[in-house]
Amino acid sequence: MGKIKYLIIRFSSIGDIVLTTPVIRGLKQQVDNAEIHYVTKNKHASIVRSNPFIDKVHVLDENINDLLDELEKEQLDYIIDLHQNFRSNRIKSRLKLPAFSFEKLNFKKFLMIQFKINRLPERHIVDRYLDTVSVFDVQNDEQGLDFFIPEKEQFDKNKLPKFFQKSFLVFVIAGTYFTKRLPVSKKVEICNAVDFPIILLGGQNEIHEATEVDSETGENVLNLVGKLSLNESASLVRAAKLVLANDTGLMHIATAFKKKILSFWGNTVPEFGMYPYQAHPDSKIIEVKDLKCRPCSKLGFDKCPKKHFNCMNQIEVQKAVQWIKENY
């Protein structure tokens, strides 16, 4: 019997791609002779290139026509569209193959955001991703998420100051949008309320915030924001005793490593189905419930539309500190 070639589509972003890994693993391990192809944006290709369940990665760059030509030559059998947008529809239209597409529930999210009417299913997005491959008798193996780090791309813990080499917690201050990030004052308050070693992680966009936190905290805080690759950051997450994070990609990577996670939720809500999947049982979600304006977006904003930012400003720091002290 020849190979059965599957093309999985998920262009972005970090967390969303990590959340597709149970589908990748399920197809590869449960379908005889499955060959897994994955298409994503070039900047995210490193996330999936190290996945041993993927046979070939295809990248989307500026010219989608080059990608379409490349995919056409592969003689694929099925498309699993986990993105559902204009570009994924172009791929499906060009290849004319049997396609199984993820339902994004945009109208139900619209109802939740605009009218606070919750018609969303009480199911995680991972389980809904898996629905797209149920036709191939793929079952949830209950193994959670995957994230693979090439050995040469791991962070060398021996480069850390001695105080941090034995044990530390990671504070992921990243967040694509301002309204998904815990305010600087809250971060500072948490860092100053505990004596444990804390490593700050994030990307280039959070360098300014990290510098502020660093300047207002003690020697127990090590600022590595904007200084590491994604895989280096992920290896520190894997080594951490605890992980504090906003609703962002490294939160899902921490989940893949079965970490205890304290997650902070601002304008987005867990009801959207993207909370830590099969998280460590000691993990905790902190959010301000029953705000009339929340959720205000399925993604986020560069500033609070209501100007008060109560979804984050009313987060109780003491609850976070208590959780850290109980779990460290």
ZADO-1210 file (C-alpha; in nm, 4 decimals, padded with zeros to 6 digits):
<atoms>
<atom x="00.0000" y="00.0000" z="00.0000" code="MET" pos="1"/>
<atom x="00.1346" y="00.3425" z="-00.0960" code="GLY" pos="2"/>
<atom x="00.1687" y="00.6472" z="00.1216" code="LYS" pos="3"/>
<atom x="-00.1397" y="00.8498" z="00.2111" code="ILE" pos="4"/>
<atom x="-00.0335" y="01.2125" z="00.1925" code="LYS" pos="5"/>
<atom x="-00.2002" y="01.4639" z="00.4220" code="TYR" pos="6"/>
<atom x="-00.1498" y="01.8389" z="00.4020" code="LEU" pos="7"/>
<atom x="-00.2176" y="02.0236" z="00.7278" code="ILE" pos="8"/>
<atom x="-00.2622" y="02.4004" z="00.6980" code="ILE" pos="9"/>
<atom x="-00.1984" y="02.6391" z="00.9852" code="ARG" pos="10"/>
<atom x="-00.0161" y="02.9581" z="00.8888" code="PHE" pos="11"/>
<atom x="00.0149" y="03.1216" z="01.2315" code="SER" pos="12"/>
<atom x="00.0718" y="03.1932" z="01.5120" code="SER" pos="13"/>
<atom x="00.2999" y="03.0210" z="01.7658" code="ILE" pos="14"/>
<atom x="00.0293" y="02.9073" z="02.0067" code="GLY" pos="15"/>
<atom x="-00.2163" y="02.8088" z="01.7346" code="ASP" pos="16"/>
<atom x="00.0471" y="02.5941" z="01.5650" code="ILE" pos="17"/>
<atom x="00.1398" y="02.4199" z="01.8908" code="VAL" pos="18"/>
<atom x="-00.2303" y="02.3480" z="01.9438" code="LEU" pos="19"/>
<atom x="-00.2394" y="02.1513" z="01.6157" code="THR" pos="20"/>
<atom x="00.0202" y="01.8984" z="01.7342" code="THR" pos="21"/>
<atom x="-00.2307" y="01.6366" z="01.8589" code="PRO" pos="22"/>
<atom x="-00.3760" y="01.6283" z="01.5047" code="VAL" pos="23"/>
<atom x="-00.0286" y="01.5825" z="01.3540" code="ILE" pos="24"/>
<atom x="00.0606" y="01.3036" z="01.5969" code="ARG" pos="25"/>
<atom x="-00.2792" y="01.1374" z="01.5655" code="GLY" pos="26"/>
<atom x="-00.2650" y="01.1132" z="01.1874" code="LEU" pos="27"/>
<atom x="00.0952" y="00.9920" z="01.1857" code="LYS" pos="28"/>
<atom x="00.0511" y="00.7290" z="01.4554" code="GLN" pos="29"/>
<atom x="-00.3033" y="00.6098" z="01.3892" code="GLN" pos="30"/>
<atom x="-00.3301" y="00.6070" z="01.0078" code="VAL" pos="31"/>
<atom x="-00.1281" y="00.3387" z="00.8294" code="ASP" pos="32"/>
<atom x="00.1280" y="00.4781" z="00.5829" code="ASN" pos="33"/>
<atom x="00.0400" y="00.8391" z="00.6609" code="ALA" pos="34"/>
<atom x="00.2812" y="01.0987" z="00.5251" code="GLU" pos="35"/>
<atom x="00.2343" y="01.4359" z="00.6915" code="ILE" pos="36"/>
<atom x="00.2966" y="01.7624" z="00.5078" code="HIS" pos="37"/>
<atom x="00.2515" y="02.0921" z="00.6920" code="TYR" pos="38"/>
<atom x="00.2228" y="02.4420" z="00.5511" code="VAL" pos="39"/>
<atom x="00.2872" y="02.7507" z="00.7627" code="THR" pos="40"/>
<atom x="00.4402" y="03.0956" z="00.7365" code="LYS" pos="41"/>
<atom x="00.8138" y="03.1059" z="00.6879" code="ASN" pos="42"/>
<atom x="00.8701" y="03.2812" z="01.0224" code="LYS" pos="43"/>
<atom x="00.6956" y="02.9963" z="01.2065" code="HIS" pos="44"/>
<atom x="00.8516" y="02.7056" z="01.0173" code="ALA" pos="45"/>
<atom x="01.1047" y="02.6320" z="01.2936" code="SER" pos="46"/>
<atom x="00.8182" y="02.5344" z="01.5235" code="ILE" pos="47"/>
<atom x="00.7219" y="02.2402" z="01.3038" code="VAL" pos="48"/>
<atom x="01.0516" y="02.1502" z="01.1346" code="ARG" pos="49"/>
<atom x="01.1730" y="01.9710" z="01.4463" code="SER" pos="50"/>
<atom x="00.8494" y="01.7714" z="01.4843" code="ASN" pos="51"/>
<atom x="00.9341" y="01.4041" z="01.4118" code="PRO" pos="52"/>
<atom x="00.5727" y="01.3332" z="01.3098" code="PHE" pos="53"/>
<atom x="00.5981" y="01.5733" z="01.0124" code="ILE" pos="54"/>
<atom x="00.7566" y="01.4451" z="00.6934" code="ASP" pos="55"/>
<atom x="00.7801" y="01.7731" z="00.5024" code="LYS" pos="56"/>
<atom x="00.7280" y="02.1420" z="00.5816" code="VAL" pos="57"/>
<atom x="00.6128" y="02.3880" z="00.3157" code="HIS" pos="58"/>
<atom x="00.6412" y="02.7610" z="00.3760" code="VAL" pos="59"/>
<atom x="00.4234" y="03.0520" z="00.2780" code="LEU" pos="60"/>
<atom x="00.6175" y="03.3640" z="00.1895" code="ASP" pos="61"/>
<atom x="00.5286" y="03.6710" z="-00.0139" code="GLU" pos="62"/>
<atom x="00.4326" y="03.4745" z="-00.3251" code="ASN" pos="63"/>
<atom x="00.1620" y="03.2174" z="-00.2625" code="ILE" pos="64"/>
<atom x="00.1789" y="03.1064" z="-00.6254" code="ASN" pos="65"/>
<atom x="00.5210" y="02.9494" z="-00.5665" code="ASP" pos="66"/>
<atom x="00.3742" y="02.7561" z="-00.2754" code="LEU" pos="67"/>
<atom x="00.0771" y="02.6417" z="-00.4844" code="LEU" pos="68"/>
<atom x="00.3114" y="02.5157" z="-00.7584" code="ASP" pos="69"/>
<atom x="00.5176" y="02.3295" z="-00.4993" code="GLU" pos="70"/>
<atom x="00.2144" y="02.1675" z="-00.3375" code="LEU" pos="71"/>
<atom x="00.0717" y="02.0618" z="-00.6716" code="GLU" pos="72"/>
<atom x="00.3848" y="01.8593" z="-00.7428" code="LYS" pos="73"/>
<atom x="00.3515" y="01.6639" z="-00.4174" code="GLU" pos="74"/>
<atom x="00.0501" y="01.4614" z="-00.5364" code="GLN" pos="75"/>
<atom x="-00.1221" y="01.4963" z="-00.2011" code="LEU" pos="76"/>
<atom x="-00.4343" y="01.3008" z="-00.1082" code="ASP" pos="77"/>
<atom x="-00.6149" y="01.5049" z="00.1591" code="TYR" pos="78"/>
<atom x="-00.6156" y="01.8576" z="00.3008" code="ILE" pos="79"/>
<atom x="-00.6728" y="01.9286" z="00.6691" code="ILE" pos="80"/>
<atom x="-00.7418" y="02.3013" z="00.6888" code="ASP" pos="81"/>
<atom x="-00.6977" y="02.4199" z="01.0460" code="LEU" pos="82"/>
<atom x="-00.6765" y="02.7867" z="00.9540" code="HIS" pos="83"/>
<atom x="-00.9790" y="02.8573" z="00.7319" code="GLN" pos="84"/>
<atom x="-00.8957" y="03.1862" z="00.5674" code="ASN" pos="85"/>
<atom x="-00.8596" y="03.3318" z="00.2190" code="PHE" pos="86"/>
<atom x="-00.5166" y="03.1790" z="00.1574" code="ARG" pos="87"/>
<atom x="-00.6070" y="02.8329" z="00.2823" code="SER" pos="88"/>
<atom x="-00.9133" y="02.8472" z="00.0573" code="ASN" pos="89"/>
<atom x="-00.6854" y="02.9324" z="-00.2358" code="ARG" pos="90"/>
<atom x="-00.4841" y="02.6195" z="-00.1653" code="ILE" pos="91"/>
<atom x="-00.7981" y="02.4069" z="-00.1520" code="LYS" pos="92"/>
<atom x="-00.9325" y="02.5630" z="-00.4705" code="SER" pos="93"/>
<atom x="-00.6077" y="02.5051" z="-00.6598" code="ARG" pos="94"/>
<atom x="-00.5414" y="02.1479" z="-00.5459" code="LEU" pos="95"/>
<atom x="-00.9039" y="02.0299" z="-00.5751" code="LYS" pos="96"/>
<atom x="-00.8551" y="01.7531" z="-00.3182" code="LEU" pos="97"/>
<atom x="-01.0899" y="01.6184" z="-00.0496" code="PRO" pos="98"/>
<atom x="-01.0603" y="01.8762" z="00.2274" code="ALA" pos="99"/>
<atom x="-01.1666" y="01.8742" z="00.5910" code="PHE" pos="100"/>
<atom x="-01.1862" y="02.2190" z="00.7445" code="SER" pos="101"/>
<atom x="-01.1921" y="02.3513" z="01.0976" code="PHE" pos="102"/>
<atom x="-01.4966" y="02.5585" z="01.1913" code="GLU" pos="103"/>
<atom x="-01.3770" y="02.8897" z="01.3388" code="LYS" pos="104"/>
<atom x="-01.7077" y="02.9833" z="01.5071" code="LEU" pos="105"/>
<atom x="-01.6608" y="03.3485" z="01.4144" code="ASN" pos="106"/>
<atom x="-02.0305" y="03.4317" z="01.4432" code="PHE" pos="107"/>
<atom x="-02.0532" y="03.2768" z="01.7899" code="LYS" pos="108"/>
<atom x="-01.7434" y="03.4713" z="01.8934" code="LYS" pos="109"/>
<atom x="-01.9083" y="03.7855" z="01.7533" code="PHE" pos="110"/>
<atom x="-02.2145" y="03.7216" z="01.9718" code="LEU" pos="111"/>
<atom x="-01.9906" y="03.6746" z="02.2744" code="MET" pos="112"/>
<atom x="-01.7881" y="03.9902" z="02.2079" code="ILE" pos="113"/>
<atom x="-02.0679" y="04.2250" z="02.1016" code="GLN" pos="114"/>
<atom x="-02.3630" y="04.1039" z="02.3092" code="PHE" pos="115"/>
<atom x="-02.2043" y="03.8755" z="02.5741" code="LYS" pos="116"/>
<atom x="-02.4266" y="03.5932" z="02.4503" code="ILE" pos="117"/>
<atom x="-02.2321" y="03.2711" z="02.4957" code="ASN" pos="118"/>
<atom x="-02.3177" y="03.0130" z="02.2293" code="ARG" pos="119"/>
<atom x="-01.9645" y="02.8758" z="02.2181" code="LEU" pos="120"/>
<atom x="-01.9191" y="02.5020" z="02.2750" code="PRO" pos="121"/>
<atom x="-01.7636" y="02.3996" z="02.6044" code="GLU" pos="122"/>
<atom x="-01.4797" y="02.2306" z="02.4201" code="ARG" pos="123"/>
<atom x="-01.1156" y="02.3151" z="02.3794" code="HIS" pos="124"/>
<atom x="-00.9989" y="02.4154" z="02.0323" code="ILE" pos="125"/>
<atom x="-00.7697" y="02.1095" z="02.0282" code="VAL" pos="126"/>
<atom x="-01.0703" y="01.8792" z="02.0520" code="ASP" pos="127"/>
<atom x="-01.2376" y="02.0736" z="01.7713" code="ARG" pos="128"/>
<atom x="-00.9204" y="02.0467" z="01.5629" code="TYR" pos="129"/>
<atom x="-00.9332" y="01.6715" z="01.6191" code="LEU" pos="130"/>
<atom x="-01.2918" y="01.6641" z="01.4892" code="ASP" pos="131"/>
<atom x="-01.1548" y="01.7474" z="01.1441" code="THR" pos="132"/>
<atom x="-00.9685" y="01.4154" z="01.1277" code="VAL" pos="133"/>
<atom x="-01.2286" y="01.1950" z="01.2961" code="SER" pos="134"/>
<atom x="-01.3329" y="01.0754" z="00.9488" code="VAL" pos="135"/>
<atom x="-00.9975" y="00.8917" z="00.9397" code="PHE" pos="136"/>
<atom x="-01.0780" y="00.7241" z="01.2743" code="ASP" pos="137"/>
<atom x="-00.8173" y="00.9343" z="01.4534" code="VAL" pos="138"/>
<atom x="-00.8888" y="00.9378" z="01.8259" code="GLN" pos="139"/>
<atom x="-00.7616" y="01.1690" z="02.0961" code="ASN" pos="140"/>
<atom x="-00.4663" y="00.9802" z="02.2462" code="ASP" pos="141"/>
<atom x="-00.4814" y="01.2053" z="02.5549" code="GLU" pos="142"/>
<atom x="-00.1079" y="01.2759" z="02.5297" code="GLN" pos="143"/>
<atom x="-00.1588" y="01.6512" z="02.5127" code="GLY" pos="144"/>
<atom x="00.0534" y="01.8943" z="02.3125" code="LEU" pos="145"/>
<atom x="00.3984" y="01.8483" z="02.1602" code="ASP" pos="146"/>
<atom x="00.6923" y="02.0827" z="02.1345" code="PHE" pos="147"/>
<atom x="01.0321" y="01.9618" z="02.0161" code="PHE" pos="148"/>
<atom x="01.3589" y="02.1514" z="02.0652" code="ILE" pos="149"/>
<atom x="01.6684" y="02.0549" z="01.8659" code="PRO" pos="150"/>
<atom x="01.9574" y="01.9939" z="02.1039" code="GLU" pos="151"/>
<atom x="02.1760" y="02.2571" z="01.9404" code="LYS" pos="152"/>
<atom x="01.9038" y="02.5220" z="01.9909" code="GLU" pos="153"/>
<atom x="01.8583" y="02.4709" z="02.3647" code="GLN" pos="154"/>
<atom x="01.9656" y="02.7345" z="02.6137" code="PHE" pos="155"/>
<atom x="02.2702" y="02.6352" z="02.8182" code="ASP" pos="156"/>
<atom x="02.1604" y="02.6697" z="03.1801" code="LYS" pos="157"/>
<atom x="02.5259" y="02.6948" z="03.2839" code="ASN" pos="158"/>
<atom x="02.5214" y="03.0450" z="03.1336" code="LYS" pos="159"/>
<atom x="02.2725" y="03.1560" z="03.3989" code="LEU" pos="160"/>
<atom x="02.3934" y="03.3318" z="03.7142" code="PRO" pos="161"/>
<atom x="02.4546" y="03.0770" z="03.9919" code="LYS" pos="162"/>
<atom x="02.1462" y="03.1922" z="04.1836" code="PHE" pos="163"/>
<atom x="01.9317" y="03.0747" z="03.8906" code="PHE" pos="164"/>
<atom x="02.1028" y="02.7470" z="03.8027" code="GLN" pos="165"/>
<atom x="01.9378" y="02.5249" z="04.0619" code="LYS" pos="166"/>
<atom x="01.5759" y="02.6362" z="04.0304" code="SER" pos="167"/>
<atom x="01.3757" y="02.9251" z="03.8890" code="PHE" pos="168"/>
<atom x="01.0327" y="03.0296" z="03.7706" code="LEU" pos="169"/>
<atom x="00.9664" y="03.1819" z="03.4303" code="VAL" pos="170"/>
<atom x="00.7515" y="03.4918" z="03.3876" code="PHE" pos="171"/>
<atom x="00.6364" y="03.5196" z="03.0256" code="VAL" pos="172"/>
<atom x="00.5515" y="03.8869" z="02.9878" code="ILE" pos="173"/>
<atom x="00.4854" y="03.8537" z="02.6138" code="ALA" pos="174"/>
<atom x="00.1519" y="03.9135" z="02.4443" code="GLY" pos="175"/>
<atom x="00.0775" y="04.0131" z="02.0863" code="THR" pos="176"/>
<atom x="-00.1559" y="04.2903" z="02.2026" code="TYR" pos="177"/>
<atom x="-00.1362" y="04.5330" z="02.4930" code="PHE" pos="178"/>
<atom x="-00.4764" y="04.4228" z="02.6248" code="THR" pos="179"/>
<atom x="-00.3484" y="04.0649" z="02.6661" code="LYS" pos="180"/>
<atom x="-00.0521" y="04.1695" z="02.8818" code="ARG" pos="181"/>
<atom x="-00.0487" y="04.2110" z="03.2572" code="LEU" pos="182"/>
<atom x="00.0403" y="04.5750" z="03.3381" code="PRO" pos="183"/>
<atom x="00.3993" y="04.6542" z="03.4319" code="VAL" pos="184"/>
<atom x="00.2963" y="04.7618" z="03.7828" code="SER" pos="185"/>
<atom x="00.1371" y="04.4215" z="03.8458" code="LYS" pos="186"/>
<atom x="00.4439" y="04.2390" z="03.7153" code="LYS" pos="187"/>
<atom x="00.6675" y="04.4457" z="03.9433" code="VAL" pos="188"/>
<atom x="00.4436" y="04.3810" z="04.2422" code="GLU" pos="189"/>
<atom x="00.4522" y="04.0048" z="04.1864" code="ILE" pos="190"/>
<atom x="00.8304" y="03.9958" z="04.1377" code="CYS" pos="191"/>
<atom x="00.8918" y="04.1992" z="04.4532" code="ASN" pos="192"/>
<atom x="00.6565" y="03.9854" z="04.6632" code="ALA" pos="193"/>
<atom x="00.8599" y="03.6656" z="04.6266" code="VAL" pos="194"/>
<atom x="01.2270" y="03.5835" z="04.6804" code="ASP" pos="195"/>
<atom x="01.2492" y="03.3055" z="04.4230" code="PHE" pos="196"/>
<atom x="01.4637" y="03.3416" z="04.1087" code="PRO" pos="197"/>
<atom x="01.2481" y="03.4796" z="03.8253" code="ILE" pos="198"/>
<atom x="01.3457" y="03.4822" z="03.4579" code="ILE" pos="199"/>
<atom x="01.1559" y="03.7261" z="03.2356" code="LEU" pos="200"/>
<atom x="01.0854" y="03.6005" z="02.8830" code="LEU" pos="201"/>
<atom x="00.9323" y="03.7713" z="02.5826" code="GLY" pos="202"/>
<atom x="01.0100" y="03.9077" z="02.2384" code="GLY" pos="203"/>
<atom x="01.1348" y="04.2290" z="02.0832" code="GLN" pos="204"/>
<atom x="00.7986" y="04.4001" z="02.1351" code="ASN" pos="205"/>
<atom x="00.8226" y="04.3611" z="02.5134" code="GLU" pos="206"/>
<atom x="01.1776" y="04.4930" z="02.5609" code="ILE" pos="207"/>
<atom x="01.0596" y="04.8325" z="02.6899" code="HIS" pos="208"/>
<atom x="00.8214" y="04.6753" z="02.9444" code="GLU" pos="209"/>
<atom x="01.0882" y="04.4298" z="03.0548" code="ALA" pos="210"/>
<atom x="01.3358" y="04.7116" z="03.1112" code="THR" pos="211"/>
<atom x="01.0815" y="04.8869" z="03.3335" code="GLU" pos="212"/>
<atom x="01.0196" y="04.5708" z="03.5358" code="VAL" pos="213"/>
<atom x="01.3921" y="04.5054" z="03.5644" code="ASP" pos="214"/>
<atom x="01.4611" y="04.8587" z="03.6909" code="SER" pos="215"/>
<atom x="01.1993" y="04.8305" z="03.9667" code="GLU" pos="216"/>
<atom x="01.2807" y="04.4817" z="04.0948" code="THR" pos="217"/>
<atom x="01.5668" y="04.3137" z="04.2785" code="GLY" pos="218"/>
<atom x="01.8456" y="04.0705" z="04.1973" code="GLU" pos="219"/>
<atom x="01.6055" y="03.7770" z="04.1965" code="ASN" pos="220"/>
<atom x="01.4831" y="03.8935" z="03.8524" code="VAL" pos="221"/>
<atom x="01.6812" y="03.8129" z="03.5373" code="LEU" pos="222"/>
<atom x="01.5682" y="03.9932" z="03.2226" code="ASN" pos="223"/>
<atom x="01.6175" y="03.7833" z="02.9063" code="LEU" pos="224"/>
<atom x="01.3370" y="03.9455" z="02.7081" code="VAL" pos="225"/>
<atom x="01.4287" y="03.9943" z="02.3438" code="GLY" pos="226"/>
<atom x="01.7628" y="03.8170" z="02.3901" code="LYS" pos="227"/>
<atom x="01.6718" y="03.4576" z="02.3069" code="LEU" pos="228"/>
<atom x="01.5321" y="03.2566" z="02.0191" code="SER" pos="229"/>
<atom x="01.1961" y="03.0862" z="02.0573" code="LEU" pos="230"/>
<atom x="01.3613" y="02.7489" z="02.1140" code="ASN" pos="231"/>
<atom x="01.6006" y="02.8911" z="02.3733" code="GLU" pos="232"/>
<atom x="01.3039" y="03.0465" z="02.5553" code="SER" pos="233"/>
<atom x="01.1130" y="02.7193" z="02.5290" code="ALA" pos="234"/>
<atom x="01.4031" y="02.5260" z="02.6824" code="SER" pos="235"/>
<atom x="01.3980" y="02.7600" z="02.9835" code="LEU" pos="236"/>
<atom x="01.0222" y="02.7106" z="03.0099" code="VAL" pos="237"/>
<atom x="01.0821" y="02.3354" z="03.0079" code="ARG" pos="238"/>
<atom x="01.3403" y="02.3690" z="03.2868" code="ALA" pos="239"/>
<atom x="01.1322" y="02.6057" z="03.5024" code="ALA" pos="240"/>
<atom x="00.9663" y="02.4993" z="03.8242" code="LYS" pos="241"/>
<atom x="00.6674" y="02.7263" z="03.7558" code="LEU" pos="242"/>
<atom x="00.5499" y="02.9327" z="03.4605" code="VAL" pos="243"/>
<atom x="00.3596" y="03.2611" z="03.4805" code="LEU" pos="244"/>
<atom x="00.2180" y="03.3733" z="03.1464" code="ALA" pos="245"/>
<atom x="-00.0334" y="03.5859" z="02.9656" code="ASN" pos="246"/>
<atom x="-00.2564" y="03.4233" z="02.7027" code="ASP" pos="247"/>
<atom x="00.0275" y="03.3746" z="02.4531" code="THR" pos="248"/>
<atom x="00.2303" y="03.1166" z="02.2632" code="GLY" pos="249"/>
<atom x="00.4771" y="03.0270" z="02.5390" code="LEU" pos="250"/>
<atom x="00.1799" y="02.9471" z="02.7630" code="MET" pos="251"/>
<atom x="00.0861" y="02.6665" z="02.5229" code="HIS" pos="252"/>
<atom x="00.4493" y="02.5546" z="02.4976" code="ILE" pos="253"/>
<atom x="00.4574" y="02.5366" z="02.8786" code="ALA" pos="254"/>
<atom x="00.1462" y="02.3201" z="02.8620" code="THR" pos="255"/>
<atom x="00.3238" y="02.0833" z="02.6224" code="ALA" pos="256"/>
<atom x="00.5929" y="02.0387" z="02.8893" code="PHE" pos="257"/>
<atom x="00.3303" y="01.9648" z="03.1600" code="LYS" pos="258"/>
<atom x="00.4353" y="02.2670" z="03.3626" code="LYS" pos="259"/>
<atom x="00.2400" y="02.4209" z="03.6476" code="LYS" pos="260"/>
<atom x="00.1059" y="02.7378" z="03.4851" code="ILE" pos="261"/>
<atom x="-00.0440" y="03.0533" z="03.6299" code="LEU" pos="262"/>
<atom x="-00.2108" y="03.2321" z="03.3381" code="SER" pos="263"/>
<atom x="-00.3430" y="03.5887" z="03.3342" code="PHE" pos="264"/>
<atom x="-00.6404" y="03.6695" z="03.1112" code="TRP" pos="265"/>
<atom x="-00.7346" y="04.0215" z="03.0039" code="GLY" pos="266"/>
<atom x="-00.9548" y="04.1034" z="02.7062" code="ASN" pos="267"/>
<atom x="-00.9693" y="03.7385" z="02.5908" code="THR" pos="268"/>
<atom x="-01.1521" y="03.4682" z="02.7836" code="VAL" pos="269"/>
<atom x="-01.0937" y="03.0944" z="02.8354" code="PRO" pos="270"/>
<atom x="-01.4413" y="03.0352" z="02.6891" code="GLU" pos="271"/>
<atom x="-01.2894" y="03.0932" z="02.3438" code="PHE" pos="272"/>
<atom x="-01.1400" y="02.7475" z="02.3945" code="GLY" pos="273"/>
<atom x="-00.7694" y="02.8275" z="02.4032" code="MET" pos="274"/>
<atom x="-00.6866" y="02.7884" z="02.7718" code="TYR" pos="275"/>
<atom x="-00.3946" y="02.5571" z="02.8683" code="PRO" pos="276"/>
<atom x="-00.4856" y="02.2167" z="02.7224" code="TYR" pos="277"/>
<atom x="-00.4771" y="01.9219" z="02.9608" code="GLN" pos="278"/>
<atom x="-00.2801" y="02.1443" z="03.1955" code="ALA" pos="279"/>
<atom x="-00.1023" y="02.0263" z="03.5081" code="HIS" pos="280"/>
<atom x="-00.3773" y="01.9932" z="03.7728" code="PRO" pos="281"/>
<atom x="-00.2118" y="02.2567" z="03.9923" code="ASP" pos="282"/>
<atom x="-00.2306" y="02.5159" z="03.7147" code="SER" pos="283"/>
<atom x="-00.4528" y="02.8177" z="03.7722" code="LYS" pos="284"/>
<atom x="-00.6299" y="03.0778" z="03.5599" code="ILE" pos="285"/>
<atom x="-00.6580" y="03.4304" z="03.7006" code="ILE" pos="286"/>
<atom x="-00.9178" y="03.6580" z="03.5428" code="GLU" pos="287"/>
<atom x="-01.1641" y="03.9295" z="03.6391" code="VAL" pos="288"/>
<atom x="-01.5033" y="03.7723" z="03.5841" code="LYS" pos="289"/>
<atom x="-01.8363" y="03.9472" z="03.5241" code="ASP" pos="290"/>
<atom x="-01.6956" y="04.2601" z="03.3606" code="LEU" pos="291"/>
<atom x="-01.9621" y="04.3938" z="03.1241" code="LYS" pos="292"/>
<atom x="-01.7001" y="04.4875" z="02.8646" code="CYS" pos="293"/>
<atom x="-01.5170" y="04.1530" z="02.8617" code="ARG" pos="294"/>
<atom x="-01.4372" y="03.9967" z="02.6187" code="PRO" pos="295"/>
<atom x="-01.3892" y="04.2993" z="02.3937" code="CYS" pos="296"/>
<atom x="-01.2033" y="04.1163" z="02.1164" code="SER" pos="297"/>
<atom x="-01.1063" y="03.7655" z="02.0101" code="LYS" pos="298"/>
<atom x="-00.7505" y="03.8927" z="01.9548" code="LEU" pos="299"/>
<atom x="-00.6756" y="04.2178" z="02.1353" code="GLY" pos="300"/>
<atom x="-00.6060" y="04.5902" z="02.1085" code="PHE" pos="301"/>
<atom x="-00.3094" y="04.8233" z="02.1434" code="ASP" pos="302"/>
<atom x="-00.4999" y="05.0063" z="02.4170" code="LYS" pos="303"/>
<atom x="-00.8143" y="04.9476" z="02.6198" code="CYS" pos="304"/>
<atom x="-01.1208" y="05.0619" z="02.4203" code="PRO" pos="305"/>
<atom x="-01.2866" y="05.1728" z="02.7460" code="LYS" pos="306"/>
<atom x="-00.9657" y="05.3383" z="02.8719" code="LYS" pos="307"/>
<atom x="-00.9904" y="05.1802" z="03.2188" code="HIS" pos="308"/>
<atom x="-00.8310" y="04.8383" z="03.1392" code="PHE" pos="309"/>
<atom x="-01.0175" y="04.6844" z="03.4312" code="ASN" pos="310"/>
<atom x="-00.9770" y="04.3324" z="03.2935" code="CYS" pos="311"/>
<atom x="-00.6101" y="04.3490" z="03.3902" code="MET" pos="312"/>
<atom x="-00.5972" y="04.6376" z="03.6372" code="ASN" pos="313"/>
<atom x="-00.8345" y="04.4540" z="03.8711" code="GLN" pos="314"/>
<atom x="-00.6295" y="04.1324" z="03.8724" code="ILE" pos="315"/>
<atom x="-00.5550" y="04.0477" z="04.2373" code="GLU" pos="316"/>
<atom x="-00.1795" y="04.0215" z="04.2745" code="VAL" pos="317"/>
<atom x="-00.2101" y="03.8519" z="04.6121" code="GLN" pos="318"/>
<atom x="-00.3779" y="03.5508" z="04.4507" code="LYS" pos="319"/>
<atom x="-00.0836" y="03.5163" z="04.2157" code="ALA" pos="320"/>
<atom x="00.1697" y="03.5495" z="04.4964" code="VAL" pos="321"/>
<atom x="-00.0144" y="03.2931" z="04.7070" code="GLN" pos="322"/>
<atom x="-00.0180" y="03.0442" z="04.4193" code="TRP" pos="323"/>
<atom x="00.3554" y="03.0913" z="04.3595" code="ILE" pos="324"/>
<atom x="00.4407" y="03.0366" z="04.7254" code="LYS" pos="325"/>
<atom x="00.2188" y="02.7282" z="04.7480" code="GLU" pos="326"/>
<atom x="00.3654" y="02.5667" z="04.4369" code="ASN" pos="327"/>
<atom x="00.7318" y="02.6646" z="04.4292" code="TYR" pos="328"/>
</atoms>
